[in-house]
Amino acid sequence: MSRIRHIRGSRLATAGIAATTATLLAAALAPTASADVRPSRATAIENAASALVDHAASLGLTSAQDTSVRDVVVDKDGTQHVRYDRTYHQLPVLGGDFVVHLAPNGAYRSANRATKSSISLASVSPGLTAPKAADLAVNALRAANLGEALRKVTAKPQLVVDALHGAPKLAWRTEAVAQDSVGNPLARTVLTDARTGTQIDAWDSIETATGDGKSLYSGTVPLETTLSGSTYQLKDPTRGNTYTGDAANKTDLCILGICVSRASATLFTDADNHWGTGTTADRSSAAVDAQYGTNETWDYYKNVHGRNGIAGDGKGSYNRVHYGSNYNNAFWDDNCFCMTYGDGDGTTFGPLVALDVAGHEMSHGVTAKTAALTYSGESGGLNEATSDIFGTMVEWYANNASDPGDYLIGEKIVRSGFGKPALRYMDKPSKDGNSADCWSSSVGNLDVHYSSGVANHFAYLLSEGSGAKTINGVSYDSPTCNGSTVTGIGRDKVGKIWYRALTVYMTSSTNYAGARTATLNAAKDLYGAGSTEYNAVASAWSAVSVG
């Protein structure tokens, strides 16, 4: 943690200010090798630390608070954006995160705060005990899974300051975890008022995710592997040593939020560097899909957005396939920094290792490392939509003839028992029977997978425009909520606008109104205020009743 310190960035010394006009002019005109060099991460952090001192009051910072850097973005022109988390008397502050924006020379420009409420509590001693908070969270987990026989139920409370839900208050954030009847994981985060015991909020905390290989969904694909002795390993040294392992149909055992054992991730190996058969009879076929999905997601973020790995640090994640028994889910877990895929039950879903699913779930990891959109209410819908948007962008980026790009989510994994050709539809989200096409004041009450429809609809309209059309052999007919006609600007620009909004302007509490502002700011940065792209962003949000 870094306490607010009286540290200044590079400033003109008194002697420098007194330099002669001739000297300054000569320095200004002389070419320098470092003129186009962007500030480093360390420099950006130092500049931001200085800004925290100078602007502590406007940022709501007091001597009772500490800050820590979560992420740093440095633009090509040297503009710097440093994202912070904060604590109050050493307690994490939910909604305390903020982003400081600095000019290329390090001067303070502005900031985005998740909440502008001042943080001052009479006491940080709870009236509700931790065991009681744990009991309440377990009850909430059971209530969210009625009819399910839960096993190995545990709960781990953590005292926090909640600034996300009105006036800041002391609260218990409790991670309640369990297993269902066949050993698959269940988890729910429960936020409880630490004085009254009233539940403030609750949400699911499992986010629902050179050789060649014959995959289940994407045909024969190239794979970068590692030769160890005479055996090839499904580990990619060109992408941070990402690898794929077999979970052997086992699950994780977690107690009090700490996983005492995890399902195995036994590294797949092969003798001839030709992996899988394209059928489920060969366990490595699903591994091919998972590794390929990781590769394409890595390449998309790096080549399109300049992000080196999910965390932006060049380190690879890993995949576990064949997790659990007939497990109808896939999820990203920040704790293991890994992707996990179930095999499906064969009736509702097949193996959940499709390309857009991989891009979707790993994008939860990107969100966690940047805006950390809270997984409930409107921010939860934006979290899910972010993964749908980028999962779709990864699918288009891959340009795979066996799984061509489309605006359908999970179309490869559904089976006849699901009853629909895809999980979700970006052109008209309500086609799934649950998702919202248009914003309303009640949209935040929906499950986050359904409230995401508003942003998915926005992203489709901004990419392709309104009305009926056929793209890549798929028919779409996207209406608008206000009767307007929207002209698309292309999915590549949409991806860039959304990524900048996510990594520079959004915070944990961003709602749909905030997303409109964030994407307009991003469009202004990338294409200019009043540009075609900027105006299209405004029109597309209006077309889904936001703004």
Secondary structure, 3 states (H helix, E strand, C coil): CEECCCCCCCCCCHHHHCCCHHHHHHHHHCCCCCCCCCCCHHHHHHHHHHHHHHCCCCCCCCCCEEEEEEEEEECCCCCEEEEEEEEECCEEEECCCEEEEECCCCCEEEEEECCCCCCCCCCCCCCCCHHHHHHHHHHHHHHHCCCCCCEEEEEEEEEEEECCCCCCEEEEEEEEEEECCCCCEEEEEEEEECCCCCEEEEEECCECCCEEEECCCCCEEEECCEEECCEEECEEHHHCCEEEEECCCCCCEEECCEEEECCCCEECEECCCEECCCCCCCHHHHHHHHHHHHHHHHHHHHHHHCCCCCCCCCCCCEEEEEECCCCCCEEEECCCCEEEEECCCCCCECCCCCHHHHHHHHHHHHHHHCCCCCCCHHHHHHHHHHHHHHHHHHHHHHCECCECCCCEECCCCECHHHCCCCCEECCCHHHHCCCCCCCCCCHHHCCHHHHCHHHHHHHHHHHHCCEEEEECCEEEEECCCCCCCCCCCCHHHHHHHHHHHHHHHCCCCCCHHHHHHHHHHHHHHHHCCCCHHHHHHHHHHHHCCCC
